[in-house]
Amino acid sequence: MLLNEYEWSRNPRGMHNKNAPIKMDYDALSAAGMGWAKYTAISDEYVNDVRELRERNITPIVRLWRPRFGAGAPEEKKRYYEVYIAAGCKWFELYNEPNLDIEWEEGVLPDYKNVEGIIAPLMTNWLRWAEWIIERGGYPAFPALSEAIGRHYDAVSWLRAMLTYLGDNHYERFRTIAANGLWCATHPYIYNHFYQEDGSPNRARPPERQRADEGGWHFEYPYDPISQADKPGVTTISGPPSAPNGDPIGLIGMGDAFMRLYREWFGGGAIPVVGTEGGIYPVPQSPADFHQLDKRYPGYNAFSHGEATVAMFNWIAYQAPPWFFGVALWKWDEYYETPYGPATAVLRMNQTPPPFKDVPPLESIEGEGIAGIPPGWRGPGPIHGTPDIHCVLIGAGFNAEWFFAAGKAYYERFRPQILPSTDFLDNLTYRQSAGITVLTVPSLAESVRAQLAERYPAAWLDIVAVETLDQLASVLNERALRGLRFG
């Protein structure tokens, strides 16, 4: 599936509902030029909203909420997902921030190092749900993590653990999902990790002089000049000793981290990333509020928060990576029910037409990736069912002319590749399995088997040890007659 084939509004502006089952006002969403509407739902209470939103070119996203759901099985929710799919919704989430204690039962510590107890059931249930959603024409989200740093909830460590488990145990299943509608949900609470240039790339304007309709905005943290000057070379997954796991606390941070690991381990290209909650946070609740969590960057007040929010969506449409599709702002009441009425950001969006994003036709899978491949591996990988490739290896001491004289029926039926040496096998990748029918003489059979087993431990070794042409003909003709590729 190409990146431009996903169905959505092409408008990066979004809003998250207050909580289930409270509804959002359609007219207010339209007035602010929203392109996404994210709902946490208890059951089917938003089915009619889905139809109305689609008519207004607002793309709905639905997650069915259960308290402390952890790695819960998706079956109890399926009947509700089905009614949302029938109403036209395509974008769905299953799990929410599984790296936080509050999402698990009391007494359960969600530690990414606990593969058997936490990561394995989480990913196994998610795989089943994602395949089920795709079968019904929907798009399943890779779970959004709380974008935290450190301890057992470290977001990048969780992401690595989840993808490692999928690569080691379900490589092809995950790639199939990725090629047929997968997207990645993130929660980019970007705080004050943004700025507008003031004459040079590493100098920021003060909040009172920021203007959404003027250039020079930076939302690419940690790749912006200020961050790179402070921690040279830092990425979302790596960096200097002060940030060895990188720094993903920015607008595109966890999306970038996912894309980097997805490409490296699975050969991925580009799939959509949507911030299903987040934005410039906290939202000022009075004109006097001022927030500056990171002192390297300017803080913001209600005025500059409004300018920066409009600028953020423009940046997503025109400058962000093509895979970043938008953010659903957290959340309705924070923006529409402040003590002084709708937030300044809402008023500014009401005044400003929304931007629309052009999406190129990028492939979701471009290569093979290295997930699950043991270090230093050479030759064919594990067999799943039957070998991908069947070779006939002319072994040491064997008369090669015997095969061409006695193996015609066998060759015509099975069409194996004939190898005079093992050079071809060395060029196979871990993603290609092989069955090797080895033709040798009895005196060398065991040593040939031992050498090949050591060199290609995952290959299927089929030793045919004969002393005469007639013996070889008897073996191969019997196999051809019975339809047995291997003995």
CORMOUR-V454279 format. One record per backbone hydrogen bond with DSSP energy under -1.0 kcal/mol. NH is the residue of the N-H (numbers start at 0). CO is the residue of the C=O. Records with the same first field share a line. If there is no record, write none. Layout:
BEGIN
NH: CO  CO
END
This chain:
BEGIN
2: 361
4: 1
14: 35
15: 328
16: 37
21: 18
28: 24
29: 25
30: 26
31: 27
32: 29
33: 28
34: 12
35: 12
36: 58
37: 14
38: 60
40: 62
46: 43
49: 45
50: 46
51: 47
52: 48
53: 49
54: 50
55: 51
56: 53
57: 52
58: 34
60: 36
61: 90
62: 38
64: 40
69: 102
71: 68
76: 73
77: 74
79: 76
80: 76
81: 77
82: 78
83: 79
84: 80
85: 81
86: 82
87: 84
88: 83
91: 138
92: 61
96: 143
99: 96
102: 99
103: 100
107: 104
110: 108
113: 110
114: 112
117: 113
118: 113
119: 114
121: 117
122: 118
123: 119
124: 120
125: 121
126: 122
127: 123
128: 124
129: 125
130: 126
131: 127
132: 128
133: 129
134: 130
136: 133
137: 132
138: 89
140: 91
141: 182
147: 145
153: 150
154: 147
157: 153
158: 154
159: 155
160: 156
161: 157
162: 158
163: 159
164: 160
165: 161
166: 162
167: 163
168: 164
169: 165
173: 169
174: 170
175: 171
176: 172
177: 173
178: 174
179: 176
181: 176
182: 139
183: 271
184: 141
185: 273
188: 186
189: 187  278
192: 189
193: 191
194: 217
196: 215
197: 202
202: 199
204: 195
208: 205
209: 206
213: 210
217: 194
222: 219
227: 223
228: 224
229: 225
230: 226
233: 230
234: 237
242: 239
245: 242
246: 234
249: 247
255: 251
256: 252
257: 253
258: 254
259: 255
260: 256
261: 257
262: 258
263: 259
264: 260
265: 261
266: 262
267: 261
268: 363
269: 362
272: 322
273: 183
274: 325
275: 185  273
278: 187
288: 285
290: 299
296: 293
299: 290
304: 300
305: 301
306: 302
307: 303
308: 304
309: 305
310: 306
311: 307
312: 308
313: 309
314: 310
315: 311
316: 312
317: 313
318: 314
319: 314
323: 320
324: 272
326: 11
327: 274
328: 13
329: 277
331: 15
334: 330
335: 331
336: 332
340: 337
342: 334
346: 342
347: 343
348: 344
349: 345
350: 346
356: 9
361: 359
365: 266
366: 266
369: 263
370: 264
372: 369
376: 373
380: 431
385: 383
388: 432
390: 434
391: 416
392: 436
393: 418
394: 392  438
397: 394
401: 398
403: 399
404: 400
405: 401
406: 402
410: 406
411: 407
412: 408
413: 409
414: 410
416: 389
418: 391
425: 421
427: 424
431: 428
434: 388
435: 459
436: 390
437: 461
438: 392
439: 463
443: 440
447: 443
448: 444
449: 445
450: 446
451: 447
452: 448
453: 449
454: 450
455: 451
458: 455
459: 433
461: 435
463: 437
465: 439
471: 467
472: 468
473: 469
474: 470
475: 471
476: 472
477: 473
478: 474
479: 475
480: 476
481: 477
482: 478
483: 478
END
